[in-house]
Amino acid sequence: MKAITYKKYGAPQVLKLRDVERPVPKEDEVLIRVRATAVTSRDWRLRAAAFPGVFWLLGRMHTGLFRPRRKILGSDLAGEIVAVGDRVTRFKPGDRVFGYSSFGAYAEYVTMPADGALAPMPANLSFEAAAAIPFGGLTALNFLRDRAGIRDGQNVLINGASGCVGTFAVQLAKHYGARVTGVCSAGNRHLVASLGADRVIDYETEDFAESGEVYDVIFDTVGTTKFAKCRRALAPTGMHLFLCFGVTELIQALWTARRDGPKAVCGIAQDNREDLATLGRLVASGAIKPFIDRRYTLAHTAEAHFYVEQRHKRGSVVVAV
């Protein structure tokens, strides 16, 4: 089968289209014919071993100290099941699915545990649209619903509202009844407003932390805000959620967890089939929708990485396989 592989860390050029052996599902796994995948911030960071600060060593220990252990990147996927293991009863060949795999989606075929983050595809979606959901949707759902406990009537700000996680965060916050402010560039104002944001702030002309507005939740999806400054814009029981964080944010999270007042909250999003199914139902009902910025073919995955690494993409970047 064809797959995009890499044998060393580095720039997008380390990604090469090669012929590799097709995987065989174990007794509790399914084999998926991948029809579409996506290039996320996680993917380019793994490719470049771009782990922030003191997390560099931990990241390298996880992915391979000197060279990558797993040669095929890619987590988001949509496709068709072509074979199942002997113990699998949840799926059958021919099922259209979408899901989140730790590695391996940059290929024509991938195996996944049948009880992993895998769910039936919404019938009204293309493979490319379905592949645009998992990373951004699961992350936004985990941070807003589970960590922040978002509820009706709250005032929520999404920093980086036009990105992969941000576009889902705006929609999910509105779905849960919040009043939403989105922060993005001037060129993305119309996109963020179209997703349901009640107010859109251009970060180049206005500092939301100095506006006098108070928020119950500030969700920073891009790592450009500081808790020390933003706490003045938080309600007494407010939360500042950090998707991108370092040692400073970790210390602040530990410190504020023990004290009254606004909290700094850090974490890594969890992926599971229940949350993926929830997203599928929301998309099928029209409550939320994926937004695709650009489309590439598998042979041009390196170009997709280059674009995503510039950190100016809108929504998701998908790859047709």
C-alpha positions in Angstrom: 0.0 0.0 0.0 1.0 3.6 -0.3 1.8 5.6 2.8 3.6 8.8 3.8 6.5 7.9 6.0 9.4 9.7 7.8 12.6 8.2 9.0 14.0 11.3 10.8 12.7 14.4 12.4 12.8 17.6 10.5 11.1 19.9 8.0 8.1 18.8 5.9 10.6 17.4 3.3 11.3 14.4 5.5 7.8 13.1 4.6 8.0 10.7 1.7 5.5 8.7 -0.3 6.5 5.0 -0.1 5.2 1.5 -0.6 4.8 -0.3 2.7 3.2 -3.5 3.9 -0.5 -3.4 4.5 -1.3 -4.0 8.1 -3.3 -7.1 9.3 -5.9 -6.6 12.0 -5.5 -8.4 15.3 -8.5 -10.3 16.8 -9.8 -7.2 18.5 -9.0 -4.7 15.6 -10.6 -3.5 12.4 -8.8 -2.8 9.1 -9.9 0.5 7.6 -9.5 1.7 4.0 -8.6 5.3 4.6 -10.4 7.7 2.3 -9.4 11.0 4.0 -7.2 12.2 6.8 -6.2 15.6 8.2 -3.0 17.4 9.0 -3.2 18.9 12.5 -0.8 20.8 14.8 -0.1 17.5 16.6 1.1 16.0 13.3 3.6 18.7 12.4 4.9 18.9 16.0 5.6 15.1 16.0 7.2 15.3 12.6 9.6 18.1 13.7 9.9 17.0 17.3 8.8 20.5 18.2 8.0 19.9 21.8 7.9 23.1 23.9 10.6 23.9 26.5 11.2 21.3 29.2 8.8 18.9 27.4 11.3 18.4 24.7 13.0 15.4 26.4 9.7 13.9 27.5 8.3 14.2 23.9 11.4 12.6 22.4 11.3 9.7 24.9 7.7 9.1 23.9 8.2 9.3 20.1 11.8 8.2 19.8 14.9 9.8 21.2 17.0 10.0 18.1 14.5 9.0 15.3 10.8 8.4 15.2 9.6 4.9 16.3 6.4 5.2 14.4 7.1 5.9 10.8 3.6 6.8 9.7 1.9 9.9 11.1 -1.8 10.9 11.0 -4.5 10.7 13.6 -7.8 11.9 12.1 -9.3 9.6 9.5 -12.5 8.6 7.7 -13.0 5.5 5.6 -14.5 2.1 5.2 -14.0 -1.0 7.2 -12.7 -3.8 4.9 -11.9 -6.5 7.5 -12.5 -7.2 11.2 -10.8 -9.4 13.8 -12.4 -12.6 15.1 -13.5 -11.0 18.3 -15.0 -7.8 16.8 -18.8 -7.5 16.9 -19.2 -3.7 16.9 -18.3 -3.2 13.2 -18.6 -5.2 10.0 -16.9 -4.8 6.5 -18.5 -2.0 4.5 -19.2 0.2 7.5 -18.3 3.9 6.9 -16.5 5.2 10.0 -14.5 8.2 11.2 -12.1 8.3 14.1 -8.9 9.2 15.9 -5.9 7.0 15.7 -2.6 7.9 17.5 -0.6 7.1 14.3 -0.9 5.6 10.9 -3.7 7.5 9.1 -1.3 8.9 6.4 -1.8 5.6 4.5 -4.2 3.7 2.3 -5.0 1.3 5.2 -4.7 1.4 9.0 -5.7 -0.9 11.8 -7.5 0.4 15.0 -8.9 -1.3 18.1 -12.6 -1.8 17.5 -13.3 -0.2 20.9 -11.1 2.8 20.2 -12.1 6.3 19.2 -14.0 5.1 16.2 -17.7 5.8 15.3 -20.1 5.5 12.4 -19.8 8.4 9.9 -22.8 10.8 9.8 -24.7 9.9 6.6 -24.8 13.4 5.4 -21.0 13.9 5.3 -18.3 13.3 2.8 -15.2 11.4 3.9 -13.2 14.7 3.8 -15.7 16.5 6.0 -15.7 13.6 8.5 -11.9 13.5 8.6 -12.0 17.2 9.6 -13.9 16.5 12.9 -11.9 14.3 15.3 -8.9 16.4 16.5 -10.6 19.8 16.7 -14.0 18.4 17.8 -12.7 16.1 20.5 -10.4 18.7 21.9 -13.0 21.5 22.1 -15.6 19.1 23.6 -13.2 17.8 26.2 -12.0 21.3 27.3 -15.3 23.1 27.3 -17.8 20.5 28.4 -15.6 18.3 30.7 -12.9 20.7 32.1 -14.8 24.0 32.2 -18.3 22.5 32.7 -19.7 25.0 30.3 -23.4 25.8 30.8 -26.2 28.0 29.6 -25.8 31.7 30.1 -22.1 31.8 30.6 -19.8 34.4 28.9 -17.1 32.5 27.0 -14.1 33.8 25.0 -12.3 31.6 22.4 -8.8 32.8 21.5 -7.8 31.4 18.1 -11.4 31.1 17.1 -10.7 30.5 13.4 -8.4 27.5 13.9 -9.2 23.8 13.9 -10.0 23.6 17.6 -11.4 27.2 17.7 -14.0 26.7 15.0 -15.4 23.7 16.9 -15.1 25.6 20.3 -17.2 28.5 19.0 -19.9 26.2 17.8 -19.9 23.9 20.9 -20.0 26.9 23.3 -23.1 28.2 21.4 -24.7 24.8 21.5 -24.3 24.6 25.2 -26.0 28.1 25.6 -23.0 30.4 26.2 -22.6 33.9 24.9 -19.4 33.6 22.7 -16.7 36.1 21.9 -14.2 34.9 19.3 -10.7 36.3 18.9 -9.0 36.1 15.5 -7.5 38.1 12.7 -9.5 40.7 10.8 -9.5 38.4 7.7 -11.3 35.7 9.7 -14.0 37.8 11.3 -16.8 36.7 8.9 -15.9 33.0 9.3 -16.1 33.2 13.1 -19.3 35.2 13.0 -20.8 32.7 10.6 -20.1 29.9 13.2 -22.3 31.7 15.7 -20.0 34.0 17.7 -22.0 36.8 19.3 -18.9 39.1 19.1 -15.7 38.9 17.2 -12.5 40.7 18.3 -9.6 41.5 15.9 -6.5 40.7 18.1 -4.4 43.2 16.1 -6.6 46.2 17.1 -8.1 45.3 20.4 -6.8 43.6 23.6 -9.8 41.7 25.1 -8.0 41.6 28.5 -8.1 45.4 28.7 -11.7 45.9 27.5 -13.4 45.6 30.9 -15.5 42.6 29.8 -15.6 39.7 32.3 -15.7 36.0 31.1 -16.6 32.8 32.9 -14.3 30.9 30.5 -11.3 32.0 28.4 -10.2 29.1 26.2 -6.8 29.8 24.6 -6.4 27.4 21.7 -3.2 28.9 20.3 -1.0 29.7 23.3 -0.9 33.5 23.0 -2.4 34.6 26.3 -1.0 34.8 29.8 -3.0 34.0 33.0 -1.4 36.8 35.0 -2.9 39.3 32.6 -6.1 37.6 31.7 -7.2 36.9 35.3 -8.6 40.5 35.5 -11.0 39.5 32.6 -12.2 36.4 34.5 -15.1 36.1 36.8 -14.3 35.2 40.4 -15.1 31.5 39.6 -13.7 31.8 36.0 -11.4 29.4 34.2 -8.5 30.1 31.8 -8.1 27.0 29.7 -4.7 26.4 28.1 -4.4 24.0 25.2 -0.8 25.0 24.6 1.1 25.2 27.9 4.5 25.2 29.5 6.0 25.0 33.0 4.6 28.4 34.0 1.1 27.5 33.1 1.4 24.1 34.9 2.6 25.9 38.1 -0.2 28.4 37.8 -2.7 25.5 37.4 -1.4 23.8 40.6 -1.3 27.0 42.6 -4.8 28.2 41.6 -6.3 24.8 42.2 -5.6 25.2 45.9 -7.0 28.8 46.2 -10.2 30.7 45.7 -10.6 32.8 42.6 -10.0 32.3 38.9 -8.3 29.1 37.9 -5.7 28.3 35.3 -6.4 24.9 33.8 -4.0 22.8 31.6 -4.5 19.4 30.1 -4.3 17.1 27.2 -7.6 16.2 25.5 -8.8 12.6 25.8 -10.2 10.7 22.8 -12.9 8.0 23.1 -15.7 6.6 21.1 -18.5 8.0 23.2 -17.3 11.6 22.6 -16.8 10.9 18.9 -20.3 9.5 18.6 -21.6 12.7 20.4 -19.8 14.8 17.8 -21.3 12.7 15.0 -24.8 13.2 16.3 -24.2 17.0 16.6 -22.9 17.2 13.1 -25.8 15.0 11.7 -28.3 17.3 13.4 -26.7 20.4 12.0 -25.8 21.8 15.4 -22.1 22.0 14.4 -20.2 21.6 11.2 -16.6 21.1 10.2 -14.9 23.8 8.2 -12.2 22.8 5.7 -9.6 25.4 4.7 -7.6 23.4 2.1 -7.5 20.0 0.5 -4.5 18.0 -0.6 -3.8 14.6 -2.1 -1.7 12.0 -0.2 1.3 12.7 -2.5 1.2 16.3 -1.4 1.1 15.7 2.4 4.4 17.5 2.8 2.9 20.7 1.3 0.0 20.4 3.7 2.4 20.2 6.6 4.2 23.3 5.4 1.0 25.2 5.3 -0.3 24.0 8.7 3.1 24.8 10.3 2.7 28.4 9.4 -0.1 28.5 12.0 -2.5 30.6 10.0 -4.9 27.9 8.7 -8.7 28.3 9.1 -10.5 25.3 10.4 -9.0 22.0 9.1 -6.7 20.9 6.4 -7.6 17.5 4.9 -5.8 15.0 2.7 -7.7 12.8 0.2 -6.2 9.3 0.2 
